[in-house]
Amino acid sequence: MSRLYRVASAVTGATIESITSGDKLVVRIGDREITVDEYEIGERYVTVTIGGRSRRFLHARESAHVHVAGGGQSIGLIPADEDADDSTTAGSFTPHITAPMPGKVLDVLVAVGDRLEAGAPLLLLEAMKMEQTIRSATAAEVVEVHVAIDAMVGPGETLVTLAQLADE
C-alpha cells in the first residue's frame, strides 16, 4: 500500500510517500528513501525506529490530514490527491494557519498588518511540554490573529489568517 502526501509547512513543494509492504515501511521524501525498522502509532504519539534509533513524535489526525510535531518543528501532511486542482497543489498558498494538535499558546509573535517572509514565526505553541514555533509557509500579510497568549487550542483550530503578498 502506498500513500502520497503534500507537506503543509515552511517546506513548500515537498511530498512524502509512505510505502507499506507487509511489516516493512519505506518513506520517500523527494529522492531520499528511508527504511523504518519499527513504528508504533498510539493515540497521541507515533514512535519510529530508524537505524536502531527511536524517536517519538506528537501526532494528531483530522480526517485524512495528519499533523506531526517533534524537535521544535511541526508539519501537516495532506493527501496529495485531495482537491488536486491548481489552487491546492503542493506549494500553494494556504490562508488559514491551524493548530497541528491540542496545546497552549505561549506567545503571539505577529500582529494584524505585519508583512512576513516565508518561514517567519507566527506564534509559539506548547503541546505536551514541547514548545514549537508555528511559521508562515510563504510570504504573506497578517489579516487576523484568532488567538491570544495562554489560549488553549485544539487540532485544526485557526490560529492566524494570512493574505498572500503579490510578487514584488
LUMNU-606979 format. One record per residue (C-alpha): residue number from 1; chain; residue in three letters; x, z, y. Coordinates in pm, 1 decimal. Layout:
<recs>
nr_kette_rest_X_Z_Y
NUM_A_ALA_X_Z_Y
...
</recs>
This chain:
<recs>
nr_kette_rest_X_Z_Y
1_A_MET_0.0_0.0_0.0
2_A_SER_134.2_-90.9_344.0
3_A_ARG_21.5_31.1_688.3
4_A_LEU_143.1_-110.2_1018.8
5_A_TYR_119.4_98.5_1337.0
6_A_ARG_185.6_32.7_1704.9
7_A_VAL_371.4_310.3_1884.1
8_A_ALA_194.8_451.3_2189.8
9_A_SER_472.7_633.4_2373.5
10_A_ALA_756.4_566.9_2612.5
11_A_VAL_895.1_336.9_2340.5
12_A_THR_687.4_28.7_2414.0
13_A_GLY_656.3_-270.8_2187.4
14_A_ALA_773.9_-79.9_1878.3
15_A_THR_598.7_-94.7_1543.2
16_A_ILE_626.0_131.4_1241.1
17_A_GLU_532.8_17.2_892.5
18_A_SER_487.0_261.3_606.8
19_A_ILE_503.6_117.0_256.8
20_A_THR_387.9_334.1_-31.3
21_A_SER_466.4_229.2_-386.3
22_A_GLY_392.3_491.5_-648.7
23_A_ASP_562.2_808.6_-528.1
24_A_LYS_810.3_622.4_-304.7
25_A_LEU_762.0_588.3_70.3
26_A_VAL_964.6_349.8_284.0
27_A_VAL_928.0_350.0_662.4
28_A_ARG_1033.1_41.0_854.5
29_A_ILE_1094.0_81.2_1228.8
30_A_GLY_1175.3_-260.4_1369.3
31_A_ASP_1459.8_-388.9_1148.2
32_A_ARG_1558.7_-43.0_1020.8
33_A_GLU_1434.5_76.2_679.6
34_A_ILE_1427.6_445.8_588.6
35_A_THR_1354.4_568.9_236.2
36_A_VAL_1171.1_901.1_236.9
37_A_ASP_1276.5_1121.8_-57.1
38_A_GLU_972.7_1351.1_-37.3
39_A_TYR_687.9_1414.2_201.5
40_A_GLU_405.6_1661.6_222.5
41_A_ILE_111.9_1629.4_459.4
42_A_GLY_-55.4_1958.0_542.8
43_A_GLU_-339.1_2036.9_779.0
44_A_ARG_-111.9_2081.7_1084.5
45_A_TYR_234.0_1976.9_970.0
46_A_VAL_399.9_1693.5_785.2
47_A_THR_728.1_1775.4_612.0
48_A_VAL_961.5_1483.1_544.3
49_A_THR_1284.4_1487.0_340.9
50_A_ILE_1529.6_1203.5_405.7
51_A_GLY_1876.3_1204.6_251.8
52_A_GLY_1827.1_1562.2_131.6
53_A_ARG_1745.1_1687.8_483.3
54_A_SER_1395.5_1820.7_552.3
55_A_ARG_1220.8_1808.4_890.5
56_A_ARG_880.0_1945.3_982.8
57_A_PHE_660.8_1779.2_1246.8
58_A_LEU_329.6_1875.4_1400.8
59_A_HIS_63.6_1612.1_1346.9
60_A_ALA_-296.8_1556.2_1443.2
61_A_ARG_-531.4_1280.7_1334.7
62_A_GLU_-801.5_1129.7_1549.9
63_A_SER_-991.4_880.9_1328.8
64_A_ALA_-723.2_622.1_1237.2
65_A_HIS_-488.5_732.9_1519.5
66_A_VAL_-206.9_972.9_1432.4
67_A_HIS_-13.6_1187.7_1682.4
68_A_VAL_324.1_1327.9_1571.1
69_A_ALA_547.9_1571.9_1760.3
70_A_GLY_886.6_1718.3_1689.3
71_A_GLY_1217.5_1779.3_1858.7
72_A_GLY_1051.9_1783.0_2200.2
73_A_GLN_914.7_1429.5_2158.5
74_A_SER_563.2_1308.0_2089.5
75_A_ILE_437.3_968.8_1976.2
76_A_GLY_99.3_824.3_1899.7
77_A_LEU_56.4_581.4_1612.3
78_A_ILE_-227.6_332.0_1636.3
79_A_PRO_-318.2_93.6_1351.3
80_A_ALA_-170.0_-243.9_1450.0
81_A_ASP_-486.6_-433.9_1363.1
82_A_GLU_-714.6_-210.4_1573.6
83_A_ASP_-855.6_-401.4_1870.6
84_A_ALA_-573.9_-651.1_1836.9
85_A_ASP_-657.2_-862.1_2140.3
86_A_ASP_-444.2_-935.0_2446.8
87_A_SER_-538.8_-612.0_2621.8
88_A_THR_-434.9_-375.8_2340.7
89_A_THR_-131.2_-529.4_2178.7
90_A_ALA_189.4_-331.4_2145.5
91_A_GLY_346.4_-256.9_2479.4
92_A_SER_21.0_-298.9_2670.5
93_A_PHE_-90.9_-56.1_2939.9
94_A_THR_-297.0_248.5_2840.9
95_A_PRO_-452.5_420.7_3145.3
96_A_HIS_-561.0_745.2_2974.9
97_A_ILE_-277.4_972.2_2864.8
98_A_THR_-415.8_1204.4_2598.2
99_A_ALA_-302.2_1522.8_2426.4
100_A_PRO_-131.4_1446.5_2095.4
101_A_MET_-253.2_1777.2_1948.2
102_A_PRO_-403.5_2110.7_2049.6
103_A_GLY_-189.4_2302.0_2296.0
104_A_LYS_-146.0_2477.9_2626.8
105_A_VAL_-43.7_2303.6_2948.5
106_A_LEU_273.0_2478.5_3069.8
107_A_ASP_338.7_2265.0_3376.3
108_A_VAL_188.8_1964.5_3554.6
109_A_LEU_473.3_1752.9_3691.2
110_A_VAL_272.5_1487.5_3880.9
111_A_ALA_4.0_1466.1_4148.5
112_A_VAL_-254.0_1204.0_4239.5
113_A_GLY_-83.5_914.4_4417.4
114_A_ASP_258.4_964.1_4257.0
115_A_ARG_427.0_635.7_4159.9
116_A_LEU_607.7_663.3_3827.4
117_A_GLU_874.0_471.6_3640.8
118_A_ALA_840.5_408.5_3266.7
119_A_GLY_929.3_725.4_3077.1
120_A_ALA_859.5_955.9_3373.1
121_A_PRO_749.2_1308.3_3270.9
122_A_LEU_382.0_1385.1_3341.4
123_A_LEU_338.2_1736.3_3209.2
124_A_LEU_479.0_1995.3_2973.4
125_A_LEU_265.4_2093.6_2674.7
126_A_GLU_321.0_2379.7_2430.9
127_A_ALA_191.7_2335.9_2078.0
128_A_MET_275.5_2582.2_1800.2
129_A_LYS_555.0_2738.9_2012.6
130_A_MET_719.8_2399.1_2062.0
131_A_GLU_743.8_2251.5_2410.5
132_A_GLN_702.9_1878.5_2450.9
133_A_THR_714.4_1657.3_2754.7
134_A_ILE_428.4_1409.6_2784.5
135_A_ARG_558.7_1091.5_2950.7
136_A_SER_426.0_772.5_3105.6
137_A_ALA_486.2_471.4_2879.9
138_A_THR_503.6_226.2_3171.9
139_A_ALA_547.9_216.3_3548.5
140_A_ALA_221.1_343.9_3693.3
141_A_GLU_46.6_535.3_3968.6
142_A_VAL_-131.4_865.7_3900.5
143_A_VAL_-505.1_819.7_3962.9
144_A_GLU_-633.4_1153.5_3834.3
145_A_VAL_-495.2_1472.5_3679.8
146_A_HIS_-755.1_1620.3_3443.5
147_A_VAL_-579.8_1947.9_3354.1
148_A_ALA_-421.8_2247.7_3524.3
149_A_ILE_-144.0_2485.5_3426.5
150_A_ASP_-249.8_2724.8_3145.6
151_A_ALA_-536.6_2495.6_3035.7
152_A_MET_-595.4_2474.6_2660.2
153_A_VAL_-637.6_2114.5_2543.9
154_A_GLY_-748.6_1950.5_2221.1
155_A_PRO_-615.3_1641.4_2046.3
156_A_GLY_-725.3_1324.1_2220.1
157_A_GLU_-830.7_1505.1_2538.4
158_A_THR_-744.5_1304.8_2850.3
159_A_LEU_-468.0_1475.6_3048.9
160_A_VAL_-382.0_1218.2_3316.8
161_A_THR_-529.7_882.4_3419.5
162_A_LEU_-289.1_614.8_3543.8
163_A_ALA_-317.5_276.0_3712.2
164_A_GLN_-63.1_12.2_3620.6
165_A_LEU_168.6_-93.7_3900.9
166_A_ALA_175.7_-463.5_3980.2
167_A_ASP_509.6_-631.8_3914.8
168_A_GLU_718.8_-580.8_4224.1
</recs>
